[in-house]
Amino acid sequence: MIAIDAAVLDYAASGRAENTRRAYKADRADCERWCVARALDPLPASTAQVGVYLASLAGGLKSSSIGRGLAALVAWHREHGHLLETASGPAAKFDKATP
């Protein structure tokens, strides 16, 4: 795995509005709690794991909130040098970019 310099992460984060950063942080923390409760590693997560997590949110959140949660997880993985595939598989249903 490639080590990512803190300055690079700061630069990437600075491109987002404060409310978005706060929401992403909350989304990541929620996913981490969900994973820990199920003895799963949150990072890197499999697409199946992310799909099941997002589906678990479907009863209580709007689809836009679930989509933001997916975006937060994709960004979190990217920041740590991992690719989270969302164009296919279980997470694709929640990916706004997927037709």
C-alpha positions as CSV (number, residue, x, y, z in Angstrom):
1,M,0.0,0.0,0.0
2,I,1.2,3.5,-0.8
3,A,1.7,5.8,2.2
4,I,-0.3,9.0,1.8
5,D,1.2,12.1,3.1
6,A,-0.9,14.1,5.6
7,A,-0.6,17.2,3.4
8,V,-2.2,15.3,0.5
9,L,-5.1,14.2,2.7
10,D,-5.5,17.8,4.0
11,Y,-5.6,19.1,0.4
12,A,-8.2,16.5,-0.6
13,A,-10.4,17.3,2.4
14,S,-10.1,21.0,1.7
15,G,-12.0,20.6,-1.5
16,R,-15.2,19.8,0.4
17,A,-17.5,22.1,2.3
18,E,-17.4,22.0,6.1
19,N,-20.9,20.5,6.3
20,T,-19.8,17.8,3.8
21,R,-16.7,16.9,5.8
22,R,-18.8,16.7,9.0
23,A,-21.4,14.5,7.3
24,Y,-18.7,12.2,5.8
25,K,-17.0,11.9,9.2
26,A,-20.3,10.9,10.8
27,D,-21.0,8.4,7.9
28,R,-17.6,6.8,8.4
29,A,-18.1,6.5,12.1
30,D,-21.5,4.9,11.7
31,C,-20.1,2.4,9.2
32,E,-17.2,1.6,11.6
33,R,-19.6,1.0,14.5
34,W,-21.7,-1.3,12.2
35,C,-18.6,-3.2,11.1
36,V,-17.2,-3.6,14.7
37,A,-20.6,-4.9,15.9
38,R,-20.3,-7.6,13.3
39,A,-16.6,-8.3,13.7
40,L,-15.8,-7.0,10.2
41,D,-12.9,-4.8,9.2
42,P,-14.2,-1.5,8.0
43,L,-11.2,-0.7,5.9
44,P,-10.9,-2.0,3.3
45,A,-14.4,-3.2,3.0
46,S,-15.7,-5.5,0.3
47,T,-18.3,-4.3,-2.0
48,A,-20.7,-7.0,-0.6
49,Q,-20.0,-5.7,2.9
50,V,-20.7,-2.1,1.9
51,G,-23.9,-3.2,0.0
52,V,-25.2,-5.0,3.1
53,Y,-24.3,-2.0,5.3
54,L,-26.1,0.5,2.9
55,A,-29.2,-1.8,2.7
56,S,-29.3,-1.8,6.5
57,L,-29.8,2.0,6.3
58,A,-32.6,1.9,3.8
59,G,-35.4,1.7,6.4
60,G,-34.4,4.8,8.2
61,L,-32.7,7.2,5.8
62,K,-33.6,8.9,2.5
63,S,-31.8,7.6,-0.6
64,S,-29.9,10.8,-0.8
65,S,-28.4,10.3,2.6
66,I,-27.5,6.7,1.8
67,G,-25.9,8.0,-1.4
68,R,-23.9,10.5,0.6
69,G,-22.9,7.6,2.9
70,L,-21.6,5.7,0.0
71,A,-19.6,8.7,-1.3
72,A,-18.1,9.1,2.2
73,L,-17.0,5.4,2.2
74,V,-15.5,5.7,-1.3
75,A,-13.6,8.8,-0.3
76,W,-12.4,7.2,2.9
77,H,-11.1,4.2,1.0
78,R,-9.4,6.4,-1.5
79,E,-7.8,8.5,1.2
80,H,-6.2,5.2,2.5
81,G,-5.1,3.9,-0.8
82,H,-8.0,1.5,-1.4
83,L,-10.4,1.2,-4.3
84,L,-14.0,0.7,-3.4
85,E,-15.9,-0.5,-6.5
86,T,-19.4,0.9,-6.7
87,A,-20.3,0.6,-10.4
88,S,-21.3,-3.0,-10.0
89,G,-22.2,-5.4,-7.2
90,P,-24.4,-4.7,-4.2
91,A,-23.3,-1.1,-3.7
92,A,-24.3,-0.1,-7.2
93,K,-27.9,0.2,-6.2
94,F,-26.9,3.2,-4.0
95,D,-24.4,4.8,-6.3
96,K,-25.9,7.9,-7.9
97,A,-23.5,7.7,-10.8
98,T,-24.9,4.3,-11.8
99,P,-27.8,4.4,-14.3
